[in-house]
Amino acid sequence: MLFDRLQALALLQLGDSAYPAGGFAFSWGIEGLAADGMLANRNELDRVIADQLTRRWATMDRILLRKAFRARNCKAIAEVDRLTEAGTPSAEMRDGSRRAGRALLGVWVKLEGPLSIAYRDQVSADARLGHLPIAQAVVGRDAGFSLDAAELVSGWTLVTGLVSAAVRLGIIGHIEAQQSQAAARGLLGELLADTPGADALPASFTPFIDIAVSRGPLRHVRMFTT
Amino acid sequence: MNRLSLNGTIANSRIAAARVGIGGPVGSGKTALVERLIPALLKRGVDLAVITNDLVTAEDAERIRRSGLIDPARVSAVEAGACPHTVIREDPTLNIEAADELERRFPGVELILLESGGDNLASTFSRDLTDFWMFVIDVAGGDDIPRKRGPGVIRADLLVINKVDLAPHVGVDLARMHQEALGVRDNRPVLLTDCRRGEGIDTVVDLLEREVLFRT
């Protein structure tokens, strides 16, 4: 057998775009970029996905997830969460990340994940906590995932969320969506093959995406949280 | 809902708010119903909060916030990501989080009204999200709506037929529409309202007090 069937099934379950953690309501800039005329077809979508993966996810979210995954206790996890808050300049991006993270954490509280329950108490007492990569680390630990598996699910749910938003906005069709996902799969695989150093600091540089998300509240027509 | 221990005393010091969903097609009068329910419920001393699921804009949330009917802080908006049914059924987590947050911010809130974005006759609420849900249709949408037996019409705890004042103007036999609605729902509640004039609202509130808040 080339892979652990149960682990693979767990990955399919948690990495499913239909996983009930509110992912469908976040476009992470796709809606804003499209509204500003900067995203109108599959090629442009693929570039945005590549930017999201290489300039944000791999250097920011992944690093934070790794730190939270290895944190000794809830207090140490909260420190990484605060670093996420401090390292995300866009208020709308911060708010979206917390809403998505808290939704994911909420599911695992109801599923009685012990770390999720313990960490949710901290999150409830501090409005700055609950960011998505941190919640992904916490539920990954409750799900019994390895760090590799938790990273893979985190990266893949970002890809499916972006592509799904693009389909619902009418930017691409369902076949193009599969082509975009296949391209992103290759890129994500390359990124995952490169292990960040233990002392890696979180950093991102996606100015157009950050601005598109930040302009969200100013738009009259708006279907997504980010 | 109140959580009672075996000896009948309240087990938790904090009682969770009842969550009532309001769904229905676009333009059937869901927001108008919420605007009528708010003052009627407040008048009866119900501690209230509202969540709207806006499909495209924050129009509904802003309309209720600016109405002066309720503290704007008690109105939360949840964007539906272009999927009004997903956010109340397959994946209601964002609405659950919004309701939990309202309960944290307003301890003692008894009832949270949760208005869905406009959808079709197949929309239903997850039982993980709501304790009770109503489906709002209107006479101008056609008197054949109950006969189409959509899951919203059939399965809702309460079916509301709104805009009854328009019936004579759109050629609808209201009595027959009401009877057909009762028929497809096995005589489960069907109430008639004219939200523009506030008619029928007290009957809806009576039912919520009785079936959801257990006050009577």
Interface residues (C-beta under 8 A of the other chain):
Chain A: A18 Y19 P20 A21 G22 G23 F24 A25 F26 S27 R99 R102 A103 L104 G106 V107 S124 A165 R168 L169 H220 V221 R222 M223 F224 T225
Chain B: L55 V56 T57 A58 V78 E79 A80 G81 A82 C83 T86 V87 E90 D91 P92 T93 L94 I96 E97 D100 R104
